[in-house]
Amino acid sequence: MACLYRRGERFWIAYYLNGRLIQKSLRTAIERVARDKKRKIEYELAVGDLQVVSKLPLPAILEAFCAYLQTIRTRKSYKNDVSRLRVFFGPICEALKPGVPGGARGKRRPNRCPDKYARDHVKAKLLEDVTPEVINRFITARLQHSAWSAKMANNMRQTLHRLFAYAIKHHGFCARDRRYPNPAAAVERQREAAPQIRFLSLEQIEEQLAALVTHPVIRALVATYIYAGLRREEALWLTPADVRLEERLIRVQAKTIGGEFWQPKTKRNRVVPVSDALLDALRAYQPPAESIWYFPSPNAKCWHPDNFSQDLRKINASRGLAWSCLDYRHTFGSHLAMKGESLYKISELMGNSPEICRRHYAALIPEAMHDVVEFQCDHRGARRHEQTRELLERILREVQGDGAAEPEGQPLRLVD
């Protein structure tokens, strides 16, 4: 039961919830209104709908959440999530402090790049201060003033949704607005534009590989991206044991090398067959015998993805080319789709879901649907039927009139 009492001109209520005494103002000086609110609170206490709003310090929750992400996300996905949290909250805890990309793995260097969102970070002390209104205002401002795309806004919403889901499950987060247990769920998703897919034609593939003839490692890597559809890090982490040219297959699988664990983006191992074109390119390439990497960097270590892209970009720029690893991967999927392969097979080979492949490559699949759009084809269809019948009758007359003996029984005739 709840107890109603007055403090000055305002009515207050006191009740116990989970063994804890709760005292709060009903914000009214009218006794009738106060008793109505008291009955509502007593009903919610009876059915178990009443909860105490939590008070979680934001820096501590973010630090714990980032540590949790490291255990469930791949390295690249973790980096992206932390970057979005830094944009939203700023570097308010150790895990969100920025560092310069390209440094030693697991180490930070002082960030020399200015924080372009320094004036736009959400200022909050408690996680409960981050309401749906706060998130909506931030995302709307970024769409209007920072030229964010709909995909960037949706990725930010997804990361915040994951943060609140973690806080609910592991720290008992209880939002102030009971309508939205997860505040990010109240934020509407932005409608994303149709994806713009760039891929190389057969002539452009030859031009790209010819431009890299003096760089055998990078040329073999690019050929693997084009003819096997691997992601950037998937090829950089290949070892000689993963490439089976005698069996004509490439294994993309999780591994631990030098104490560092790596796994594919989707956390699923897969096998990609080696085509004739890729087989010729890899047979022409000889990996260093002493290296543990199939495509080692110039210092005989594993390529850092950003460093590899930078080197490739410099070489292509000197030849007037602007292709990237994503374009090579799209080349693989696009040419398979144009050949008529099913989206399921493409998704299995590329390690994607069929839905993602449908969004990217469905428009490239050749489908014979011309007859479907012909809604004035009755007379044309009848005319084609007459022409076909005339042709068959002429062939039949020639067969029966060539002087051969007629077969026993009924003579040959057309049957509709």
Buried (B, 14 or more C-beta within 10 A) or exposed (E): EBEBEEEEEEBBBEBEEEEEEBEEEBEBEEEEEBEEBBEEBBEBBEEEEBBEEBEBEBBEBBBBBBEBBEEEBBBEEBEBBBBBBBBBBBBBBEBBBBEEEEEEEEEEEEEEEEBEBEEBBBEBEBBBBBBBEBBBEBBBEBBEEEEBEEEBBBBBBBBBBBBBBBBBEEBEBBBEEEEBBBBBEBBEEBEEEEEEBEBBEEEBBEBBBEBBEEBBBBBBBBBBBBBBBBBBBBBBBBBEEBBEEEEEBBBBBEBEEEEEEBBBBBEEEBBBEBBEBBBEBBEEBEBEEEBBBBBBBEEEEBBBBEBBBEBBBEBBEEEEBEBBBBBBBBBBBBBBBEEEBEBEEBBBBBBBEBEBBBBBBEEBBEEEEEEEEEEEEEEEEEEEEEEEEEEEEEEBEEEBEEEEEEEEEEEEEEEE
